[in-house]
Amino acid sequence: MRNRIILTFVNMKLINIYCENNGVTKAYEPGTSLLQIAQDQEIRLGSPILAALANNLLKELWYEASVPQTVRFIDYSHPDGKRCYQRSLTFLLQKAVKDTCQECALSVKHSVSNGFYCELKNAPGFGVPMVADIARHMRELVAADLPFEKTKVQTEEAIAIFQRQGYVEKARLQQTRGKLYTSVYYLDGYADHFYGPLAPSTGALSSFGLVPYYKGMLLMFPKADNPATLESVVVQKKMFDIFQEHKLWVDILQAGAVGQINELIQRNDGDELIKVSEALHEKKYAQIADNISSRSGDVKLVLIAGPSSSGKTTTSKRLSIQLKVAGFIPKVLEMDNYFVDRDQTPLDEHGEHDFESINAVDLPLFNEHLDQLLHGKRVVLPKFNFDTGTRSYTGTHMELGEKDILIVEGIHALNPKLTEAISLKNKLRIYASALTFINLDENNRISTTDNRLVRRLVRDAFFRGHDARATLHRWTSVRRGEDKNIFPFQENADIMFNSSLLYELNVLRKYAEPMLYRVPPNDAAYVEACRLLKFLSYFEFINPEHERGIPPNSIIREFIGGSSFSYL
C-alpha cells in the first residue's frame, strides 16, 4: 500500500502534453520546454520548427510547460510562423549591421516589393559592397546557430538598455506604455524588443536575401509555400514613392513612431493630431480633383480600387464632393449590378462560386455600357438581384453630360480587363489603401494588413452583425482574394491615395479590444485575437473629447460610426 501511494504521488507530478502534429499524448516533468518536447517526439515539418501554439497561445520553443497542454508546432507555412521568422530575421539583420558597422543605425521602414525596406543612418560609403558584407555576416551568424534569448526586466531597466544602444523610439515606446515589466530579447549580447515570439536560434533562418534598393536595402523572405525559394523582387515605384512622401511628412510632425504619437496624446495634443491628419486627407482629395480638372476634359471615368477596409467608399464620396467644387457632376456606376447570372459564375478550386473573380462580372456588357456613356449615349442600367442570383432591367437609365464624371469603385477597378474598351486618356485610376507609415519603433514595423484588419473588426461588429470570431475566421480568405485580384494591379494606378490616419489605431483600440477579449480560448481565432490585443496595447487611448472632434466625413467614421455619409 505504501509503495502504491508513493507511485500515485510521483505520477501526479507529471503533466500530459497532447501534440496535434502526431496525435500523441505523453507525460513530461513540469518545466519541460516545448523544444525538448519537439525533439523527444521527433516532430518534423516542411521547414524548421519556429514556434508552437500551446493551449491556443503562441509561444517560443523555450517556453516551459507547467500545466497540461495541447501543443501544435508550427513552421514558416503558418502565418504566425512566418511572422516569427520575419521578426527573427530582422533581429539577425540588426546584429549583422552593428557587427559590420558599429556607428550605423538600422531602421526598418515598411514592406514593399515583397520585402522589408530598410535604411542605414551614419553609414559612410553605403552601397553594394556594404550590403554584401552585411549579408555575408548574416550567413555567418546563421551558421553559428546562435540562440535567441528572452528575459523580462523592469521597464526602467529595459528603457536604459535601449537608450544605451541608441534606440530612442524603442525607449520612448516603453516609457509611454505604462507597464511594470518589459520583455527584452538578446542575440549574442545585443538587445531588442518584439511583440511576438522569435525562432529558437539563428540556424532556423537560412533562407533570406538582402539587396540594395533605392537609398537603402531590401530584406527578402522565403515563399510561404516553398521556404527554400525566396520571393521575387517586384519593383513597386509608385507604392514606394507614396511611403516616402508620407515619411517626410511625419518626420516634420515628429510623429513617425507610436511612442511619439502616444506622447502627443498624453500631452493632450490629440486634437491637433486629428486636425492635421484630416487636413492632409482633404488636401489629397482636392489635389486629385485638380488633377482631373487639369486634363482638358479628357477624364470621364474615375476608377477606385483597394483591399478590404481601405476606405474606398469614403474616398469615392469625398472625392465626389471635391469634384463638385471643381465644377463637375459625379455619377456612380455600381459594378455589382454587372454580375453574370449565378449559374454562369465561375467556380473556385473548391467548387464554390467565386464571386471575387473578374469573370464573375459581365465584362463585354460593362465595357459596352462604358463606351456608350462616354460617347454621350443613354444606357439602360441592369439591376442584380442577390436573392435570385439573376440580372434584370427596371428602367433605370444613365447618360453623361459635358461636366459629368463617372465613378466606379470595386476590387477589379485597376484590372485592365475591366475597362479594356476605354482609352487611358479617358480614365483616372486610383488605388486606395491604409498604407501605414508609422512604426512601433526603429525596427518594428506596423503591418498595413493589421491596420485594415482592426478597421474591419470594428466595422463588421457595428454595421454587419459579425463578431470578432467571424471576422478573424474569414480574414484568410479575404487576403487570398486580395493577393489574387487586387495587389497584382496596384501599380497600374495613376494616383495612390493613402487612407491611413496617424491617430486611428489609438481610436480603434477602444472599440476593438472588447470584441477581441470575447473570443473564447477554445476557438481557432483565439491566437490571432491575443496577437492583436498585444499589438493594440502599445497605443495610448485618445481623449474621448478629442475623439468627438473627428469630422463626420472622416474615413475613420466609416468604421466607428458617426459619419455624415450613408453606407449600404
VENSUL-V728819 format. One record per pair of residues at least 12 apart in sequence whose C-alpha atoms are under 8 Angstrom apart, sorted by the first residue. I is the first residue (numbers start at 0). J is the second residue. Records with the same first field share a line. If there is no record, write none. Layout:
I->J ; J
//
This chain:
12->28 ; 29
13->26 ; 27 ; 28 ; 29
14->26 ; 27 ; 28 ; 29 ; 65 ; 66 ; 67
15->27 ; 66 ; 67 ; 68
16->67 ; 68 ; 69 ; 70
17->68 ; 69 ; 70
18->69 ; 70 ; 71 ; 72
19->69 ; 70 ; 71 ; 72
20->42 ; 71 ; 72
21->42
29->63 ; 64 ; 65 ; 66
30->63 ; 64 ; 65
31->63 ; 64 ; 65
32->60 ; 61 ; 62 ; 63 ; 64
33->51 ; 59 ; 60 ; 61 ; 62 ; 63 ; 64
34->60 ; 61 ; 62
37->72
44->73 ; 74
45->74
46->74 ; 75 ; 226
47->74 ; 75 ; 203
48->72 ; 73 ; 74 ; 75 ; 203
49->72 ; 73 ; 74 ; 75 ; 80 ; 83 ; 84 ; 197 ; 198 ; 199 ; 203
50->72 ; 73 ; 74 ; 80 ; 83 ; 196 ; 197 ; 198 ; 199
51->70 ; 71 ; 72 ; 73
52->69 ; 70 ; 71 ; 72 ; 73 ; 526
53->68 ; 69 ; 70 ; 71
54->68 ; 69 ; 70 ; 520
55->69 ; 70 ; 520 ; 521 ; 523 ; 525 ; 526
56->525 ; 526 ; 529
57->79 ; 196 ; 526
58->196
59->196 ; 197 ; 198 ; 199
60->198 ; 199
61->199
75->223 ; 226
76->223 ; 224 ; 226
77->223
81->223
83->195 ; 196 ; 197 ; 198
84->197 ; 198 ; 204
85->220
86->193 ; 195 ; 197
87->197 ; 198 ; 201 ; 204
88->204
89->442
90->186 ; 191
91->137 ; 140 ; 186 ; 201
92->133 ; 137
93->105
94->186 ; 189
95->133 ; 134 ; 136 ; 137 ; 140
96->133
99->132 ; 133 ; 136
100->122
102->121 ; 122
103->119 ; 120 ; 121 ; 122
104->119 ; 120 ; 121 ; 122
105->117 ; 118 ; 119 ; 120 ; 441 ; 442
106->118 ; 119 ; 120 ; 441 ; 442
107->441 ; 442 ; 443 ; 444
108->438 ; 441 ; 442 ; 444
109->242 ; 436 ; 444 ; 445 ; 446
110->446
111->235 ; 238 ; 239
112->232 ; 233 ; 234 ; 235
113->219 ; 220 ; 230 ; 231 ; 232 ; 233
114->217 ; 218 ; 219 ; 220 ; 232
115->217 ; 218 ; 219
116->212 ; 215 ; 216 ; 217 ; 218
117->215 ; 216 ; 217 ; 218
118->214 ; 215 ; 216
119->215
126->211
127->210 ; 211
130->209 ; 210 ; 211 ; 216
131->209 ; 210
134->208 ; 209
138->205
140->201 ; 202
141->201 ; 202 ; 203 ; 204 ; 205
142->201 ; 202
143->201 ; 202
144->200 ; 201 ; 202 ; 203
145->186 ; 187 ; 200 ; 201 ; 202
146->186 ; 187 ; 199 ; 200 ; 201
147->184 ; 185 ; 186 ; 187 ; 197 ; 198 ; 199 ; 200 ; 201
148->184 ; 185 ; 186 ; 199
149->182 ; 183 ; 184 ; 185
150->182 ; 183 ; 184
151->180 ; 181 ; 182 ; 183
152->180 ; 181 ; 182 ; 183
153->179 ; 180 ; 181
154->173 ; 174 ; 178 ; 179 ; 180 ; 181
157->170 ; 181 ; 182 ; 183
158->170 ; 171 ; 173 ; 174
160->190
161->190 ; 191
166->441
168->256 ; 258 ; 259 ; 440 ; 441
169->192 ; 258 ; 439 ; 440 ; 441
171->258 ; 259
172->257 ; 258 ; 259 ; 261 ; 439 ; 440 ; 537
173->258
174->258
175->258 ; 261 ; 262 ; 539
176->536 ; 537 ; 538 ; 539
193->443
194->533 ; 534
195->530
206->220 ; 221 ; 226 ; 227 ; 228 ; 229
207->219 ; 220 ; 221 ; 229
208->220 ; 229
219->232
235->490
236->490
237->490 ; 495
238->490 ; 495
241->495 ; 497
242->434 ; 436
245->436
246->436
249->437
254->437 ; 501
255->436 ; 437 ; 438
256->437 ; 438 ; 439 ; 440 ; 441
257->437 ; 438 ; 439 ; 440 ; 537 ; 538
258->439 ; 440
260->501 ; 502
261->538 ; 539
264->539 ; 540 ; 541 ; 542
265->539
267->542
269->502 ; 541 ; 542 ; 545
270->545 ; 546 ; 548
272->501 ; 502
273->501 ; 502 ; 545 ; 548 ; 549
274->549
276->500 ; 501 ; 502
277->500 ; 550 ; 553
280->498
283->496
284->314 ; 317 ; 318 ; 321
285->318 ; 321
287->318 ; 494
288->318 ; 321 ; 322 ; 325
289->325
291->427
292->325
297->424 ; 425 ; 426
298->404 ; 424 ; 425 ; 426 ; 427
299->373 ; 403 ; 404 ; 405 ; 425 ; 426
300->404 ; 405 ; 406 ; 407 ; 425 ; 426 ; 427
301->404 ; 405 ; 406 ; 407 ; 426 ; 427 ; 428 ; 429
302->406 ; 407 ; 408 ; 412 ; 413 ; 426 ; 427 ; 428 ; 429
303->315 ; 406 ; 407 ; 408 ; 409 ; 412 ; 413 ; 428 ; 429 ; 430 ; 431
304->408 ; 409 ; 410 ; 411 ; 412 ; 413 ; 428 ; 429 ; 430 ; 431 ; 485
305->409 ; 410 ; 430 ; 431 ; 432 ; 485
306->410 ; 431 ; 432 ; 481 ; 485 ; 486
307->451 ; 455 ; 477 ; 481
308->432 ; 451 ; 452 ; 454 ; 455
309->431 ; 432 ; 433 ; 451 ; 498
310->431 ; 432 ; 433 ; 498 ; 554 ; 557
311->408 ; 431 ; 432
312->408 ; 566
313->552 ; 553 ; 554 ; 557 ; 564
314->431 ; 554
315->406 ; 408
316->564
317->552
326->402
327->402 ; 403 ; 404
328->402 ; 403 ; 404
329->403 ; 404 ; 405 ; 406
330->403 ; 404 ; 405 ; 406
331->405 ; 406 ; 407
332->405 ; 406 ; 407 ; 408
333->407 ; 408
334->360 ; 407 ; 408 ; 409
335->360 ; 383
336->381 ; 382 ; 383 ; 390
337->360 ; 361 ; 362 ; 364 ; 365 ; 381 ; 382 ; 383 ; 390
338->359 ; 360 ; 361 ; 383 ; 390
339->359 ; 360 ; 361 ; 389 ; 390
340->388 ; 389 ; 390
341->388 ; 389
342->388
343->359
344->358 ; 359
345->358 ; 359
355->410 ; 480 ; 484
356->484
357->411 ; 417 ; 484
362->416 ; 417
365->417 ; 418
366->417 ; 418 ; 419 ; 420 ; 421
367->420
369->418 ; 421
370->420 ; 421
372->397 ; 398 ; 399
373->399
375->398 ; 399 ; 400
376->398 ; 399
377->396 ; 397 ; 398 ; 399
378->396 ; 397 ; 398
379->392 ; 394 ; 395 ; 396 ; 397
380->392 ; 393 ; 394 ; 395 ; 396 ; 397
381->393 ; 395
410->484 ; 485
411->484 ; 485
412->428
413->428 ; 429 ; 430 ; 485 ; 488 ; 489 ; 491 ; 492
414->484 ; 485 ; 488 ; 491
427->492 ; 493 ; 494
428->491 ; 492 ; 493 ; 494
429->492 ; 493 ; 494 ; 495 ; 496
430->489 ; 492 ; 494 ; 495 ; 496
431->495 ; 496 ; 497 ; 498
432->496 ; 497 ; 498 ; 499
433->447 ; 450 ; 451 ; 497 ; 498 ; 499
434->447 ; 497 ; 498 ; 499
435->447 ; 450 ; 499
437->501
439->537
450->504
452->474
453->507 ; 511
454->507 ; 558
455->470 ; 558
456->470 ; 471 ; 511
457->507 ; 510 ; 511 ; 558 ; 559
458->557 ; 558 ; 559
461->558 ; 559 ; 560
466->514
467->514 ; 515 ; 517 ; 518
468->518 ; 522 ; 524
471->524 ; 527 ; 528
472->524
498->554
503->555
504->535 ; 538
505->538 ; 539 ; 540 ; 541
506->540 ; 541 ; 546
507->559
508->535 ; 536 ; 538 ; 540
509->540
510->559
512->532 ; 535
515->528 ; 529 ; 531 ; 532
516->528 ; 532
551->563 ; 564
552->564
//
